[in-house]
């Protein structure tokens, strides 16, 4: 039977690839297991919160997704490309904000962004256009010549996010990007990233232990002691635990450990 001229057997090939597919990932240090049979799916254009306390395995997972660690157990695909067998093209689709800041404090705002564009091989004219737009979006146009060390913590984080998106990745990984920031800075950063999801269809995996960063329509993955305890929308999370807040649902799933 056909559908719009296509056979049903071909439909899976025509459906859009998820931004990220993680299947059965495991990882252990010599002394202990860190991740056990972790499977996560992030659709294109979805804001997915990876929620877990410190030590849950979030940073180790990000190290596997960025190939800082080699994935030996399970499979990772970025936009359908296998990270082990097609790593160069898979990573080209990826933007990353690590937990530890990576800006050069002694370079200017513009120099930090230009250096990234050179590493990504962007045409110089295109790079200048994207930098100008990014600075407008994050409200730092008037700070373009300032050294990064003169920016506030929130401004630096917004700059790191803008830099990670300059090459137009289709998947963004952000590892605890708002830790230590005030509530207004955190809200501004979340607004910026969610706009990327809506307007450009960027898939986002947002690792955090802050339950107040979860919105009702977000995808949520609860990671605890290296295992996925729950995956679905925030609403499904509340319904499945018969709770009224994400914080209460998280405590129930993790047997009382606060996020």
N, C-alpha and C positions, 0 to 999 in steps of 0.2 A: 504494500500500500504506500502511496506517495503522499507527501505533504508539501504543497508549494513547489512541486517538481522535484522534491528530494525524497529518497527512500528513507524509511524510518531507521534503517541500519546505519545511515550516515549522519543522523542527527547529533550524536555525541561529538563528531568531528566539527560540526558547525557551531556548537555552543561556545560562548566565549571562555577562554582559559581562565581559571582562577589566578589572582595575582600571586598567591602563594599556596603551595600544597606541601605539607609535612606529613610523612607517613612512617609511623613506627620507629621514630628516632630514639636511639639510646646512646648514652655516653657515660663513661666512668673514669674517674681518676684512679691512680693505683690503690688509694686507700678506701674509696667509696664510690657508689653509683650516684650520679647526679641527675640524669634523665632516664626515664623508663617508659618505653613504648608510647612516645608522645606523637600524637597526630593532630594537626591543625589545618584548617582551610580558611583562607582569607579571600573573599570574592573581590573582583575588580570594583573599585569605588566604595569599598566598605571600610569603616573605621572599627578596627578590632582591638579591644583592650585585653592585653595579656596581664591578668591580675594575680599578683602573688606577693607574699611577704619577702623580705630579704632572705636569700638563701634558698628560694624555691626552685632556682635553676634558670631564671630568665636570662641572665647575662651569658651563661654557658650556651643556652639555645641561640642567642644572637651571635656568639662566636662561631657556631656551626653554620648559621645562615650566611655569614660574611666570609666564610672559609678561613677564618683565623684558626679554627680547628677543623680537621678533616672528618667528614661524616662517614663512618665505617659501618654503622648499623642504621638501616632505614633509608629513606629517600627524601630528597628535597627538590621541588620544582618551582621555578620562578617564571611566571607566564608560560608554563608548559615546558620550560627548558630545564633539563636535569643539571643540578649544580655540580655533580661530579664529572659527568661526561661532556657537558657543554658549558663549563663554568664561565668562560670569558663572556659569552653572550648573555648568560643568565645574570651575571653581576652588572652588566651594562644597563639592566632594567632597574637597578637598585639604588636607592638613596638611603644614607645611614646617618643617624645622630647617636653617637655612643654616650654611655653614661658619663664618662670622663670628658671634659671639654677638650677640643682638638684645634681651636683657633690659635694662631700665632699672635701673642699679645703685643709683640713689638712691630708687627705690620699694621698698616692702616686697614680700615674696613674694605676699601676698594681692592687693596693688594691681596687680602685674604680671598676675596671672591675671584679675582683675576687668576690667581695661582690655581685655584680649583678648576676654573674653565680651561686653562692650559692642560692640566692633567687629563681632563675629559676630552680634549681634542676639539673643543668648540671653535668655530670660525671667530676671529677677533671681533668683527662687526656684530655678529650675533651675540657674542659674549657681552659686549658693552650694552646692547639693547636689553638683554635679560637682567643684567646687573642693575641697570637703572630702574627697571620695572620691579625687581625684587626689593630694592631699597624703598621705593614708593610704598609697596605693599606692607612693609614692616615699619614704616615711619622713620627711617634712618637716612634719608637723602641728605639732610644737613650735617650728618656725621661722617660722610664718606671719606674724608681725609684724616679723620681722627684715628689714632692708634687704638686698637681693640681694648687695651688695658684701661682706657678711659671710659668704656661703656659700663653700664650697670649689668648685674647678673642676668636680668630679664632680657636686656638688649642683646647680650652675647648669645643667649639661647635662641632668640628669634633670628639672629644672624646665622647661627649654625643650621637652623632649619631651612632658611632661605638658600644657603649654600648647597645643602643636600638636594635641593629641588631644581638647581640651575640647569642641569642636563636633561630635565623632564623625565625622571624615572617614573615607572608605573607602579612601583612598590616602594614604600617608605618604611624603614625600621627605626623606631625611636626607643631607646633604652633609658627609662627613668629621666626623661628630658626636663622635667619641671621640679625636680627635687631641690629644695632649698630656696625656691622662689616664693615671692608673696602671691597672694590670691589673685591680684589684678594681672600680674605678669603671667601666671598660669592660665588664666582665662583668655588672655590675648593670644597666647601660643596655641591653645586648643582651638580657638576660633580660626586662626590662620590655617591650621592643618585640616580641620573639617571642611574649610572652604576648598582646599585642594581635592578632597574626596568628591565634593558635590560638582565642582566646576570642571575638573580634568579627569575624574574617574580614577584617581590614585588610590590604590589599596594601601592601608596603613595597619601595621602591627605596632601597637603602642603599649610598651611594657611599663607598668606602674604598680605601686602598692597603695595608691591614693584612691579610695573608693569614690570620692566626690568628683572624680574626673570622668566617671561613667554616666552616659546619658541613656534614656530609655530605649532608643533605637539602635544603640551600639551593639555590635557583636562582642561577646565576652568569653574569654577562655580563662578558667581558674586553674592555675598551676600551683601545686602544693607538693613539697618534698619530691619534686621531679616527675610528678604524674599529673595528667589532665583530669580534674575532677568534674568539670562541667564545661560545655561549649554550646552557645546559643545566644539569643538576644538577651539583653538585660531583663526584659519583661518575662521571658521564659525562665530565667534564673529566679526571679521573684515567685513566679507561679509554682515552680517545681519544689521550692523550699517553703512555700506558704509564709513568706515574710513580706514586709512592706518596704524595706530599704536594702540597697546593695550591700551595705555594711553588715546588716543582720544576716543576709543570705550568705555572704562570704564566711562569717563566723560559724554558721551552721555547717556549711560544706567542709570547713577546715577544722571542725570540732572546737570552735571557740577561739582560734588564734586571730587577733585583730589585724586588719590590713593597715 
